[in-house]
Amino acid sequence: MLQEFEGVLRRLVGLRTPAKLALSVSGGVDSMALAGLASQWSKTRDVRLYGYIIDHHVRDGSSAEASLVADRLAGLGIEPKILDLHANLVEPSVMEKYARDGRRNLLQRECVKNGIHHILHGHTLDDQVELFIMRFLMRSTTYGLAGMHPESFLSIRTPPDQYPIKLLKPLLTFRKKQLEEYCLDQNIQWIEDPSNRDVTLTKRNAIRAFLASPDIPTAFSSDNLIPFIAKLQKLRETTLTQAKLAYLQLRNSGDLYYKQGAFTLKPVKVYDALPPDVKEQLTLLILSLVSPLSVEQLFYRRQAIHNYVKLPMDRKWTLLDVAIFPMDGHLIFKRGRPRAQKSLEYTVHKATKDWSEWKLIDNRFWIRWKLPATHEKSECNINSRLLYSTANTKTTLSKIFGSDIKPSYERQTHPLFMFDDPEDPYTLRSDLIIGYPTLGYCRGLNMEWQPVEIVL
């Protein structure tokens, strides 16, 4: 088992073994088996292992359990740290999402703090089966039904002062039963979380109980679903490879180019000639670059793209906030302008004399703020405005930049960050403008990207 684990991890981290690796450990059998295997693997390599334990504070005694897990990790030669996430303070209906997002944010910060670039999660082949059922019930596409990738990123919304952390899942080829046998053989103890058996708590718990039922239909048994999922994964990887190749060919030939916040594809017939599944993945790739997505948006956007690529490219189409439309034989992918009632967005910040954390505005601009050292107060609340388009934008911008600027579509999708002037809230003033950032925050592909730092 260790040999198979080493082979998988070698493929995931590459030829150069990282000096540091983090593990996300719950204390259950999956994560403790991961800890044991990683510990054995590291003994022949100069690798420092960190074990991060999230205490959700949902159950009585969770803090004591976290301390117990920390002691067990230390016994395996792994440096443990407990991270607190108070999921008990949110409504049960949103607790699963809150806990997932909160875990990722905590782990992201901790990895950056310690100079770690890779983190291991203990997802198994049984988790893939559960995910297949969940996504099947959600009417997911082939891409979603194929399940988790062994390699992804901890977060797709990485602030400018951080870097993307690679999320590796080296146990996706292992069954839970194998991991239990490994832990018993290695005398590694684990904790059984009783909340995992509560079918009323989460959808995943209900599906887990369904899969364990002796009355489950044969077609939905894990033994039948596993080879089917493997075929879907192979199909997905082939399609992704073809889509990436098509993207690179179009970029290198100049038939797909980025300018002023939009991708232009010429001619449309090149796009139409692609197989539907490849066109679907290529479209998603372009949309992700025009408008970086949250994990929640991905599912709904994939569904929309799945329907969109079957239609003729002769009319305007909007997928969430990206407009796709033909123009002079070309196909344009452009971030859509906000609705009129959303052209002004107010955000209240607490400002101190230290930099705040980065905040993502409108899913495309990172912004942070602080008070100057000479400010009379140590902290205060201020308002800033995210202003997209008003009648006097042209006049104000011309005054600021010293030229006649047309309030074009491009200008209307580039917001201005401003102080909120309570005396005249709907007038742009040059002394109130605190940032005029470029579109997008996606790194790479020579796309414009500029965070905004504000000293009040």
C-alpha positions as a LaTeX table, in Angstrom:
\begin{tabular}{lrrr}
\hline
Residue & $x$ (\AA) & $y$ (\AA) & $z$ (\AA) \\
\hline
Met1 & 0.00 & 0.00 & 0.00 \\
Leu2 & 2.85 & 2.38 & 0.84 \\
Gln3 & 4.43 & 1.70 & $-2.55$ \\
Glu4 & 1.20 & 2.59 & $-4.36$ \\
Phe5 & 0.84 & 5.74 & $-2.24$ \\
Glu6 & 4.42 & 6.78 & $-3.05$ \\
Gly7 & 3.76 & 6.32 & $-6.76$ \\
Val8 & 0.61 & 8.45 & $-6.66$ \\
Leu9 & 2.29 & 11.19 & $-4.63$ \\
Arg10 & 5.28 & 11.23 & $-6.98$ \\
Arg11 & 2.97 & 11.89 & $-9.93$ \\
Leu12 & 1.19 & 14.66 & $-8.04$ \\
Val13 & 4.17 & 16.61 & $-6.65$ \\
Gly14 & 6.52 & 16.00 & $-9.58$ \\
Leu15 & 10.19 & 15.11 & $-9.61$ \\
Arg16 & 11.20 & 17.77 & $-7.08$ \\
Thr17 & 10.00 & 16.77 & $-3.62$ \\
Pro18 & 8.73 & 19.82 & $-1.70$ \\
Ala19 & 10.53 & 20.76 & 1.52 \\
Lys20 & 7.18 & 21.16 & 3.31 \\
Leu21 & 3.83 & 19.42 & 3.01 \\
Ala22 & 0.59 & 20.09 & 4.88 \\
Leu23 & $-2.11$ & 17.57 & 5.70 \\
Ser24 & $-5.73$ & 18.36 & 6.49 \\
Val25 & $-6.61$ & 15.94 & 9.29 \\
Ser26 & $-10.03$ & 15.37 & 10.84 \\
Gly27 & $-8.98$ & 12.42 & 12.98 \\
Gly28 & $-11.15$ & 9.95 & 11.08 \\
Val29 & $-9.79$ & 6.79 & 9.51 \\
Asp30 & $-9.19$ & 8.37 & 6.08 \\
Ser31 & $-7.12$ & 11.29 & 7.30 \\
Met32 & $-5.24$ & 9.23 & 9.91 \\
Ala33 & $-4.32$ & 6.69 & 7.23 \\
Leu34 & $-3.13$ & 9.63 & 5.12 \\
Ala35 & $-1.05$ & 10.84 & 8.07 \\
Gly36 & 0.46 & 7.40 & 8.58 \\
Leu37 & 1.34 & 6.93 & 4.92 \\
Ala38 & 2.76 & 10.46 & 4.61 \\
Ser39 & 4.83 & 9.91 & 7.75 \\
Gln40 & 6.32 & 6.68 & 6.36 \\
Trp41 & 6.93 & 8.35 & 2.99 \\
Ser42 & 8.71 & 11.34 & 4.57 \\
Lys43 & 11.18 & 9.25 & 6.57 \\
Thr44 & 13.30 & 8.59 & 3.48 \\
Arg45 & 13.03 & 12.20 & 2.31 \\
Asp46 & 13.88 & 15.59 & 3.75 \\
Val47 & 10.25 & 16.71 & 4.09 \\
Arg48 & 8.68 & 18.59 & 6.98 \\
Leu49 & 5.04 & 17.61 & 7.58 \\
Tyr50 & 2.38 & 19.88 & 9.10 \\
Gly51 & $-0.96$ & 18.52 & 10.28 \\
Tyr52 & $-3.86$ & 20.99 & 10.41 \\
Ile53 & $-6.91$ & 20.05 & 12.47 \\
Ile54 & $-10.11$ & 22.10 & 12.11 \\
Asp55 & $-12.21$ & 22.33 & 15.26 \\
His56 & $-15.71$ & 23.25 & 14.06 \\
His57 & $-17.09$ & 23.53 & 17.62 \\
Val58 & $-20.31$ & 21.84 & 16.46 \\
Arg59 & $-20.26$ & 18.94 & 18.94 \\
Asp60 & $-19.60$ & 18.81 & 22.65 \\
Gly61 & $-16.09$ & 17.59 & 23.25 \\
Ser62 & $-14.80$ & 18.59 & 19.81 \\
Ser63 & $-11.92$ & 20.58 & 21.34 \\
Ala64 & $-10.81$ & 17.59 & 23.41 \\
Glu65 & $-10.96$ & 15.41 & 20.29 \\
Ala66 & $-8.88$ & 17.93 & 18.34 \\
Ser67 & $-6.22$ & 17.85 & 21.07 \\
Leu68 & $-6.23$ & 14.04 & 20.99 \\
Val69 & $-5.73$ & 14.05 & 17.21 \\
Ala70 & $-2.91$ & 16.57 & 17.60 \\
Asp71 & $-1.14$ & 14.22 & 20.04 \\
Arg72 & $-1.52$ & 11.31 & 17.62 \\
Leu73 & $-0.06$ & 13.36 & 14.76 \\
Ala74 & 2.88 & 14.38 & 16.92 \\
Gly75 & 3.47 & 10.69 & 17.62 \\
Leu76 & 3.78 & 10.16 & 13.85 \\
Gly77 & 6.38 & 12.91 & 13.56 \\
Ile78 & 3.94 & 15.46 & 12.14 \\
Glu79 & 3.76 & 19.03 & 13.51 \\
Pro80 & 0.11 & 19.53 & 14.54 \\
Lys81 & $-1.88$ & 22.74 & 14.77 \\
Ile82 & $-5.53$ & 23.19 & 15.71 \\
Leu83 & $-7.47$ & 25.83 & 13.74 \\
Asp84 & $-10.76$ & 27.08 & 15.16 \\
Leu85 & $-13.86$ & 27.49 & 12.99 \\
His86 & $-17.07$ & 28.28 & 14.85 \\
Ala87 & $-19.56$ & 26.60 & 12.52 \\
Asn88 & $-21.93$ & 26.26 & 15.48 \\
Leu89 & $-22.81$ & 29.94 & 15.11 \\
Val90 & $-24.51$ & 29.59 & 11.70 \\
Glu91 & $-27.87$ & 28.17 & 10.63 \\
Pro92 & $-27.93$ & 24.39 & 9.96 \\
Ser93 & $-29.15$ & 24.99 & 6.39 \\
Val94 & $-25.92$ & 26.78 & 5.46 \\
Met95 & $-23.56$ & 25.07 & 7.90 \\
Glu96 & $-22.08$ & 22.62 & 5.35 \\
Lys97 & $-21.19$ & 25.41 & 2.90 \\
Tyr98 & $-19.94$ & 27.69 & 5.68 \\
Ala99 & $-17.74$ & 24.92 & 7.08 \\
Arg100 & $-16.33$ & 24.05 & 3.65 \\
Asp101 & $-15.51$ & 27.65 & 2.75 \\
Gly102 & $-14.21$ & 28.37 & 6.24 \\
Arg103 & $-11.89$ & 25.36 & 6.19 \\
Arg104 & $-10.42$ & 26.41 & 2.87 \\
Asn105 & $-9.80$ & 29.98 & 4.04 \\
Leu106 & $-8.14$ & 28.85 & 7.27 \\
Leu107 & $-5.95$ & 26.30 & 5.51 \\
Gln108 & $-5.02$ & 28.79 & 2.77 \\
Arg109 & $-3.80$ & 31.37 & 5.30 \\
Glu110 & $-1.94$ & 28.83 & 7.40 \\
Cys111 & $-0.14$ & 27.32 & 4.41 \\
Val112 & 0.95 & 30.76 & 3.16 \\
Lys113 & 2.09 & 31.70 & 6.66 \\
Asn114 & 4.39 & 28.66 & 6.79 \\
Gly115 & 5.60 & 28.80 & 3.19 \\
Ile116 & 3.76 & 25.62 & 2.19 \\
His117 & 2.70 & 25.11 & $-1.43$ \\
His118 & 0.95 & 21.72 & $-1.23$ \\
Ile119 & $-1.71$ & 20.31 & 1.07 \\
Leu120 & $-2.97$ & 16.72 & 1.14 \\
His121 & $-6.60$ & 15.72 & 1.69 \\
Gly122 & $-7.75$ & 12.19 & 2.50 \\
His123 & $-10.63$ & 11.81 & 0.03 \\
Thr124 & $-11.13$ & 8.19 & $-1.04$ \\
Leu125 & $-12.73$ & 6.19 & $-3.81$ \\
Asp126 & $-15.81$ & 5.81 & $-1.60$ \\
Asp127 & $-16.05$ & 9.62 & $-1.46$ \\
Gln128 & $-16.04$ & 9.65 & $-5.26$ \\
Val129 & $-19.04$ & 7.30 & $-5.29$ \\
Glu130 & $-20.92$ & 9.49 & $-2.81$ \\
Leu131 & $-20.14$ & 12.56 & $-4.91$ \\
Phe132 & $-21.37$ & 10.80 & $-8.05$ \\
Ile133 & $-24.75$ & 10.14 & $-6.40$ \\
Met134 & $-24.98$ & 13.75 & $-5.18$ \\
Arg135 & $-24.23$ & 15.16 & $-8.61$ \\
Phe136 & $-26.45$ & 12.62 & $-10.35$ \\
Leu137 & $-29.35$ & 13.90 & $-8.25$ \\
Met138 & $-28.38$ & 17.45 & $-9.26$ \\
Arg139 & $-28.46$ & 16.42 & $-12.95$ \\
Ser140 & $-24.79$ & 17.21 & $-13.39$ \\
Thr141 & $-22.95$ & 16.96 & $-16.71$ \\
Thr142 & $-20.35$ & 14.30 & $-17.53$ \\
Tyr143 & $-17.67$ & 16.63 & $-16.22$ \\
Gly144 & $-19.26$ & 16.74 & $-12.77$ \\
Leu145 & $-20.21$ & 13.07 & $-12.64$ \\
Ala146 & $-16.55$ & 12.15 & $-13.15$ \\
Gly147 & $-15.91$ & 13.39 & $-9.62$ \\
Met148 & $-12.91$ & 14.95 & $-7.93$ \\
His149 & $-9.59$ & 15.60 & $-9.60$ \\
Pro150 & $-6.53$ & 14.27 & $-7.74$ \\
Glu151 & $-4.95$ & 17.71 & $-8.19$ \\
Ser152 & $-6.62$ & 21.10 & $-7.92$ \\
Phe153 & $-6.27$ & 24.32 & $-5.93$ \\
Leu154 & $-7.34$ & 24.95 & $-2.37$ \\
Ser155 & $-9.02$ & 28.19 & $-3.46$ \\
Ile156 & $-9.66$ & 29.89 & $-6.80$ \\
Arg157 & $-10.11$ & 33.22 & $-5.04$ \\
Thr158 & $-6.56$ & 33.89 & $-3.87$ \\
Pro159 & $-5.88$ & 37.40 & $-2.46$ \\
Pro160 & $-2.95$ & 39.38 & $-3.94$ \\
Asp161 & $-0.77$ & 38.89 & $-0.86$ \\
Gln162 & $-1.08$ & 35.10 & $-1.07$ \\
Tyr163 & $-0.35$ & 32.41 & $-3.63$ \\
Pro164 & $-2.39$ & 29.44 & $-4.87$ \\
Ile165 & $-2.02$ & 26.30 & $-2.74$ \\
Lys166 & $-2.13$ & 23.01 & $-4.61$ \\
Leu167 & $-4.69$ & 20.61 & $-3.18$ \\
Leu168 & $-3.60$ & 16.99 & $-3.66$ \\
Lys169 & $-5.77$ & 13.91 & $-3.07$ \\
Pro170 & $-3.49$ & 10.86 & $-3.18$ \\
Leu171 & $-6.06$ & 8.43 & $-1.73$ \\
Leu172 & $-8.67$ & 8.64 & $-4.50$ \\
Thr173 & $-7.72$ & 5.16 & $-5.72$ \\
Phe174 & $-8.10$ & 3.58 & $-2.26$ \\
Arg175 & $-11.25$ & 2.16 & $-0.68$ \\
Lys176 & $-12.10$ & 3.04 & 2.91 \\
Lys177 & $-11.85$ & $-0.63$ & 3.88 \\
Gln178 & $-8.21$ & $-0.67$ & 2.75 \\
Leu179 & $-7.44$ & 2.35 & 4.91 \\
Glu180 & $-9.09$ & 0.77 & 7.95 \\
Glu181 & $-6.97$ & $-2.36$ & 7.48 \\
Tyr182 & $-3.84$ & $-0.21$ & 7.10 \\
Cys183 & $-4.54$ & 1.69 & 10.33 \\
Leu184 & $-5.19$ & $-1.53$ & 12.24 \\
Asp185 & $-1.99$ & $-3.05$ & 10.88 \\
Gln186 & 0.07 & 0.05 & 11.80 \\
Asn187 & $-1.65$ & 0.47 & 15.19 \\
Ile188 & $-2.93$ & 3.92 & 14.19 \\
Gln189 & $-6.01$ & 4.95 & 16.13 \\
Trp190 & $-8.80$ & 7.07 & 14.70 \\
Ile191 & $-11.97$ & 8.80 & 15.88 \\
Glu192 & $-15.47$ & 7.89 & 14.74 \\
Asp193 & $-17.49$ & 11.09 & 14.39 \\
Pro194 & $-21.11$ & 10.28 & 15.36 \\
Ser195 & $-22.37$ & 13.25 & 13.33 \\
Asn196 & $-21.35$ & 11.38 & 10.15 \\
Arg197 & $-24.15$ & 8.90 & 10.86 \\
Asp198 & $-26.84$ & 11.57 & 11.28 \\
Val199 & $-28.77$ & 11.35 & 8.00 \\
Thr200 & $-30.67$ & 14.54 & 8.82 \\
Leu201 & $-27.51$ & 16.65 & 9.12 \\
Thr202 & $-26.15$ & 16.70 & 5.54 \\
Lys203 & $-27.00$ & 15.30 & 2.11 \\
Arg204 & $-23.73$ & 13.39 & 2.07 \\
Asn205 & $-24.66$ & 11.57 & 5.29 \\
Ala206 & $-27.98$ & 10.51 & 3.78 \\
Ile207 & $-26.25$ & 9.25 & 0.63 \\
Arg208 & $-23.66$ & 7.40 & 2.70 \\
Ala209 & $-26.47$ & 5.61 & 4.54 \\
Phe210 & $-28.16$ & 4.82 & 1.21 \\
Leu211 & $-24.97$ & 3.23 & $-0.16$ \\
Ala212 & $-24.54$ & 1.16 & 3.00 \\
Ser213 & $-28.10$ & $-0.17$ & 2.87 \\
Pro214 & $-28.49$ & $-3.89$ & 2.05 \\
Asp215 & $-31.53$ & $-2.99$ & $-0.07$ \\
Ile216 & $-29.66$ & $-0.67$ & $-2.43$ \\
Pro217 & $-30.37$ & $-1.34$ & $-6.15$ \\
Thr218 & $-27.51$ & $-3.22$ & $-7.78$ \\
Ala219 & $-27.00$ & $-0.47$ & $-10.37$ \\
Phe220 & $-26.16$ & 1.99 & $-7.58$ \\
Ser221 & $-23.83$ & $-0.24$ & $-5.60$ \\
Ser222 & $-20.28$ & 1.04 & $-5.18$ \\
Asp223 & $-18.82$ & $-1.98$ & $-6.99$ \\
Asn224 & $-20.88$ & $-1.16$ & $-10.08$ \\
Leu225 & $-20.40$ & 2.60 & $-9.97$ \\
Ile226 & $-16.60$ & 2.61 & $-9.54$ \\
Pro227 & $-15.74$ & 1.27 & $-13.05$ \\
Phe228 & $-18.37$ & 3.57 & $-14.56$ \\
Ile229 & $-16.84$ & 6.60 & $-12.81$ \\
Ala230 & $-13.41$ & 5.54 & $-14.10$ \\
Lys231 & $-14.74$ & 5.63 & $-17.67$ \\
Leu232 & $-16.21$ & 9.09 & $-17.09$ \\
Gln233 & $-12.88$ & 10.32 & $-15.73$ \\
Lys234 & $-11.04$ & 9.05 & $-18.79$ \\
Leu235 & $-13.58$ & 10.75 & $-21.06$ \\
Arg236 & $-13.26$ & 13.99 & $-19.09$ \\
Glu237 & $-9.46$ & 14.03 & $-19.26$ \\
Thr238 & $-9.54$ & 13.41 & $-23.01$ \\
Thr239 & $-12.02$ & 16.24 & $-23.51$ \\
Leu240 & $-10.05$ & 18.64 & $-21.30$ \\
Thr241 & $-6.85$ & 17.89 & $-23.19$ \\
Gln242 & $-8.57$ & 18.56 & $-26.51$ \\
Ala243 & $-10.11$ & 21.81 & $-25.20$ \\
Lys244 & $-6.76$ & 23.08 & $-23.88$ \\
Leu245 & $-5.09$ & 22.18 & $-27.18$ \\
Ala246 & $-7.82$ & 24.02 & $-29.11$ \\
Tyr247 & $-7.36$ & 27.05 & $-26.84$ \\
Leu248 & $-3.58$ & 27.14 & $-27.37$ \\
Gln249 & $-3.94$ & 26.70 & $-31.12$ \\
Leu250 & $-6.49$ & 29.51 & $-31.34$ \\
Arg251 & $-4.33$ & 31.81 & $-29.19$ \\
Asn252 & $-1.13$ & 31.07 & $-31.11$ \\
Ser253 & $-2.82$ & 31.59 & $-34.47$ \\
Gly254 & $-4.33$ & 34.90 & $-33.34$ \\
Asp255 & $-7.87$ & 33.62 & $-33.85$ \\
Leu256 & $-8.53$ & 34.08 & $-30.13$ \\
Tyr257 & $-7.17$ & 37.19 & $-28.46$ \\
Tyr258 & $-7.72$ & 39.23 & $-25.31$ \\
Lys259 & $-8.11$ & 42.99 & $-25.35$ \\
Gln260 & $-9.72$ & 45.51 & $-23.01$ \\
Gly261 & $-11.44$ & 42.99 & $-20.80$ \\
Ala262 & $-12.85$ & 40.75 & $-23.54$ \\
Phe263 & $-11.91$ & 37.70 & $-25.57$ \\
Thr264 & $-12.60$ & 37.78 & $-29.30$ \\
Leu265 & $-12.81$ & 34.55 & $-31.32$ \\
Lys266 & $-12.55$ & 34.73 & $-35.09$ \\
Pro267 & $-14.15$ & 33.40 & $-37.12$ \\
Val268 & $-17.24$ & 31.89 & $-35.50$ \\
Lys269 & $-17.12$ & 28.89 & $-37.83$ \\
Val270 & $-13.89$ & 27.71 & $-36.15$ \\
Tyr271 & $-15.76$ & 27.57 & $-32.86$ \\
Asp272 & $-18.82$ & 25.92 & $-34.40$ \\
Ala273 & $-16.71$ & 23.17 & $-35.95$ \\
Leu274 & $-15.52$ & 21.87 & $-32.57$ \\
Pro275 & $-17.18$ & 18.76 & $-31.08$ \\
Pro276 & $-19.89$ & 19.77 & $-28.55$ \\
Asp277 & $-18.06$ & 18.42 & $-25.50$ \\
Val278 & $-14.79$ & 20.15 & $-26.50$ \\
Lys279 & $-16.67$ & 23.36 & $-27.28$ \\
Glu280 & $-18.28$ & 23.15 & $-23.84$ \\
Gln281 & $-14.92$ & 22.94 & $-22.04$ \\
Leu282 & $-13.33$ & 25.63 & $-24.22$ \\
Thr283 & $-16.24$ & 27.96 & $-23.50$ \\
Leu284 & $-15.90$ & 27.35 & $-19.77$ \\
Leu285 & $-12.16$ & 28.05 & $-19.96$ \\
Ile286 & $-12.71$ & 31.38 & $-21.73$ \\
Leu287 & $-15.52$ & 32.37 & $-19.36$ \\
Ser288 & $-13.35$ & 31.54 & $-16.36$ \\
Leu289 & $-10.70$ & 33.95 & $-17.65$ \\
Val290 & $-13.16$ & 36.74 & $-18.42$ \\
Ser291 & $-14.97$ & 36.32 & $-15.10$ \\
Pro292 & $-13.22$ & 34.19 & $-12.45$ \\
Leu293 & $-15.74$ & 32.00 & $-10.73$ \\
Ser294 & $-16.67$ & 30.80 & $-7.31$ \\
Val295 & $-17.09$ & 27.08 & $-6.74$ \\
Glu296 & $-20.85$ & 27.51 & $-6.34$ \\
Gln297 & $-21.13$ & 29.24 & $-9.71$ \\
Leu298 & $-19.27$ & 26.50 & $-11.54$ \\
Phe299 & $-22.10$ & 23.98 & $-11.34$ \\
Tyr300 & $-24.77$ & 26.34 & $-12.66$ \\
Arg301 & $-22.51$ & 27.72 & $-15.35$ \\
Arg302 & $-21.64$ & 24.24 & $-16.59$ \\
Gln303 & $-25.33$ & 23.46 & $-16.89$ \\
Ala304 & $-25.92$ & 26.64 & $-18.88$ \\
Ile305 & $-22.92$ & 26.02 & $-21.15$ \\
His306 & $-24.09$ & 22.47 & $-21.77$ \\
Asn307 & $-27.31$ & 23.89 & $-23.23$ \\
Tyr308 & $-25.67$ & 26.88 & $-24.92$ \\
Val309 & $-23.21$ & 25.00 & $-27.15$ \\
Lys310 & $-26.10$ & 23.18 & $-28.84$ \\
Leu311 & $-27.53$ & 26.46 & $-30.16$ \\
Pro312 & $-26.52$ & 28.39 & $-33.30$ \\
Met313 & $-24.11$ & 31.27 & $-32.63$ \\
Asp314 & $-26.36$ & 33.92 & $-34.18$ \\
Arg315 & $-27.66$ & 35.81 & $-31.15$ \\
Lys316 & $-26.56$ & 37.27 & $-27.84$ \\
Trp317 & $-26.36$ & 34.92 & $-24.91$ \\
Thr318 & $-25.60$ & 35.69 & $-21.26$ \\
Leu319 & $-24.13$ & 33.05 & $-18.98$ \\
Leu320 & $-24.41$ & 34.52 & $-15.50$ \\
Asp321 & $-22.48$ & 37.78 & $-15.89$ \\
Val322 & $-20.63$ & 37.14 & $-19.17$ \\
Ala323 & $-22.15$ & 38.27 & $-22.46$ \\
Ile324 & $-21.42$ & 36.17 & $-25.56$ \\
Phe325 & $-22.46$ & 37.68 & $-28.88$ \\
Pro326 & $-21.53$ & 37.61 & $-32.59$ \\
Met327 & $-20.07$ & 40.74 & $-34.20$ \\
Asp328 & $-18.76$ & 41.04 & $-37.76$ \\
Gly329 & $-18.23$ & 37.30 & $-38.04$ \\
His330 & $-16.44$ & 37.15 & $-34.69$ \\
Leu331 & $-17.63$ & 35.84 & $-31.34$ \\
Ile332 & $-17.15$ & 38.17 & $-28.35$ \\
Phe333 & $-16.88$ & 37.03 & $-24.71$ \\
Lys334 & $-17.26$ & 40.08 & $-22.46$ \\
Arg335 & $-18.03$ & 40.73 & $-18.83$ \\
Gly336 & $-21.59$ & 42.03 & $-18.74$ \\
Arg337 & $-22.43$ & 45.43 & $-17.37$ \\
Pro338 & $-24.24$ & 45.51 & $-14.03$ \\
Arg339 & $-27.96$ & 46.00 & $-13.91$ \\
Ala340 & $-29.04$ & 49.60 & $-13.46$ \\
Gln341 & $-30.16$ & 49.09 & $-9.88$ \\
Lys342 & $-26.75$ & 47.63 & $-9.03$ \\
Ser343 & $-24.63$ & 50.35 & $-10.57$ \\
Leu344 & $-23.91$ & 51.73 & $-7.10$ \\
Glu345 & $-22.67$ & 49.41 & $-4.39$ \\
Tyr346 & $-21.89$ & 50.58 & $-0.87$ \\
Thr347 & $-19.54$ & 48.76 & 1.43 \\
Val348 & $-18.80$ & 49.71 & 5.03 \\
His349 & $-15.23$ & 49.12 & 6.15 \\
Lys350 & $-13.58$ & 49.38 & 9.52 \\
Ala351 & $-10.30$ & 51.17 & 8.90 \\
Thr352 & $-7.28$ & 51.12 & 11.21 \\
Lys353 & $-3.67$ & 52.19 & 10.75 \\
Asp354 & $-2.76$ & 48.67 & 9.65 \\
Trp355 & $-3.65$ & 47.19 & 6.29 \\
Ser356 & $-6.98$ & 45.40 & 6.28 \\
Glu357 & $-7.38$ & 41.96 & 4.76 \\
Trp358 & $-7.96$ & 41.94 & 1.01 \\
Lys359 & $-11.63$ & 42.01 & 0.05 \\
Leu360 & $-12.94$ & 40.78 & $-3.27$ \\
Ile361 & $-15.40$ & 43.27 & $-4.77$ \\
Asp362 & $-17.93$ & 42.15 & $-7.38$ \\
Asn363 & $-15.96$ & 38.93 & $-7.93$ \\
Arg364 & $-13.30$ & 40.80 & $-9.93$ \\
Phe365 & $-11.43$ & 43.45 & $-7.91$ \\
Trp366 & $-9.29$ & 42.98 & $-4.82$ \\
Ile367 & $-9.19$ & 45.97 & $-2.49$ \\
Arg368 & $-7.71$ & 46.73 & 0.95 \\
Trp369 & $-7.43$ & 49.89 & 3.02 \\
Lys370 & $-5.80$ & 51.59 & 6.03 \\
Leu371 & $-5.72$ & 54.95 & 7.82 \\
Pro372 & $-2.63$ & 57.16 & 7.47 \\
Ala373 & $-0.28$ & 57.27 & 10.44 \\
Thr374 & $-1.19$ & 60.93 & 11.02 \\
His375 & $-4.93$ & 60.29 & 11.25 \\
Glu376 & $-6.52$ & 61.69 & 14.40 \\
Lys377 & $-8.33$ & 58.41 & 15.18 \\
Ser378 & $-6.91$ & 54.94 & 15.65 \\
Glu379 & $-9.89$ & 53.41 & 13.84 \\
Cys380 & $-13.09$ & 54.55 & 12.18 \\
Asn381 & $-15.82$ & 53.34 & 9.86 \\
Ile382 & $-15.84$ & 54.70 & 6.32 \\
Asn383 & $-17.92$ & 54.08 & 3.24 \\
Ser384 & $-16.58$ & 53.47 & $-0.24$ \\
Arg385 & $-18.52$ & 53.38 & $-3.47$ \\
Leu386 & $-18.13$ & 50.97 & $-6.34$ \\
Leu387 & $-19.48$ & 53.12 & $-9.15$ \\
Tyr388 & $-19.96$ & 51.61 & $-12.59$ \\
Ser389 & $-21.77$ & 54.11 & $-14.75$ \\
Thr390 & $-23.47$ & 57.46 & $-14.23$ \\
Ala391 & $-24.45$ & 60.26 & $-16.56$ \\
Asn392 & $-21.47$ & 62.41 & $-15.60$ \\
Thr393 & $-18.76$ & 59.73 & $-15.85$ \\
Lys394 & $-17.47$ & 61.17 & $-19.13$ \\
Thr395 & $-17.13$ & 64.70 & $-17.75$ \\
Thr396 & $-15.41$ & 63.60 & $-14.56$ \\
Leu397 & $-12.96$ & 61.24 & $-16.23$ \\
Ser398 & $-12.09$ & 63.85 & $-18.83$ \\
Lys399 & $-11.35$ & 66.31 & $-16.02$ \\
Ile400 & $-9.19$ & 63.80 & $-14.16$ \\
Phe401 & $-7.22$ & 62.41 & $-17.07$ \\
Gly402 & $-7.09$ & 65.62 & $-19.11$ \\
Ser403 & $-8.67$ & 64.30 & $-22.28$ \\
Asp404 & $-12.07$ & 63.73 & $-23.80$ \\
Ile405 & $-13.00$ & 60.18 & $-22.76$ \\
Lys406 & $-16.05$ & 58.58 & $-24.29$ \\
Pro407 & $-18.28$ & 56.70 & $-21.83$ \\
Ser408 & $-18.03$ & 53.55 & $-23.93$ \\
Tyr409 & $-19.16$ & 50.06 & $-23.02$ \\
Glu410 & $-15.62$ & 49.43 & $-21.82$ \\
Arg411 & $-15.72$ & 52.36 & $-19.40$ \\
Gln412 & $-19.09$ & 51.29 & $-18.09$ \\
Thr413 & $-17.72$ & 47.93 & $-17.03$ \\
His414 & $-14.64$ & 49.42 & $-15.34$ \\
Pro415 & $-15.75$ & 50.68 & $-11.93$ \\
Leu416 & $-14.38$ & 53.55 & $-9.91$ \\
Phe417 & $-13.67$ & 53.09 & $-6.22$ \\
Met418 & $-14.62$ & 56.24 & $-4.34$ \\
Phe419 & $-15.15$ & 57.67 & $-0.90$ \\
Asp420 & $-18.79$ & 58.13 & $-0.14$ \\
Asp421 & $-19.56$ & 61.84 & 0.01 \\
Pro422 & $-22.79$ & 62.11 & 2.06 \\
Glu423 & $-23.32$ & 65.70 & 0.88 \\
Asp424 & $-23.39$ & 64.75 & $-2.79$ \\
Pro425 & $-23.61$ & 60.93 & $-3.11$ \\
Tyr426 & $-24.32$ & 60.82 & $-6.85$ \\
Thr427 & $-21.57$ & 63.11 & $-8.15$ \\
Leu428 & $-18.09$ & 61.95 & $-9.08$ \\
Arg429 & $-15.31$ & 64.14 & $-7.71$ \\
Ser430 & $-11.66$ & 63.78 & $-8.61$ \\
Asp431 & $-10.53$ & 64.26 & $-5.02$ \\
Leu432 & $-12.75$ & 61.36 & $-3.94$ \\
Ile433 & $-11.58$ & 58.77 & $-6.45$ \\
Ile434 & $-9.34$ & 56.26 & $-4.72$ \\
Gly435 & $-8.77$ & 53.74 & $-7.48$ \\
Tyr436 & $-9.31$ & 53.12 & $-11.15$ \\
Pro437 & $-8.34$ & 49.45 & $-11.53$ \\
Thr438 & $-8.14$ & 47.37 & $-14.67$ \\
Leu439 & $-10.62$ & 44.63 & $-15.40$ \\
Gly440 & $-10.13$ & 41.21 & $-13.89$ \\
Tyr441 & $-7.95$ & 39.67 & $-11.23$ \\
Cys442 & $-6.95$ & 36.50 & $-13.08$ \\
Arg443 & $-3.20$ & 35.98 & $-13.31$ \\
Gly444 & $-1.53$ & 34.69 & $-16.43$ \\
Leu445 & $-2.17$ & 34.93 & $-20.16$ \\
Asn446 & $-0.87$ & 38.53 & $-20.10$ \\
Met447 & $-4.23$ & 39.68 & $-18.82$ \\
Glu448 & $-4.44$ & 42.99 & $-17.01$ \\
Trp449 & $-4.58$ & 42.62 & $-13.25$ \\
Gln450 & $-4.23$ & 45.31 & $-10.64$ \\
Pro451 & $-5.18$ & 45.26 & $-6.97$ \\
Val452 & $-6.13$ & 48.55 & $-5.35$ \\
Glu453 & $-4.47$ & 49.79 & $-2.17$ \\
Ile454 & $-6.07$ & 52.74 & $-0.41$ \\
Val455 & $-4.56$ & 55.03 & 2.18 \\
Leu456 & $-7.48$ & 57.03 & 3.48 \\
\hline
\end{tabular}
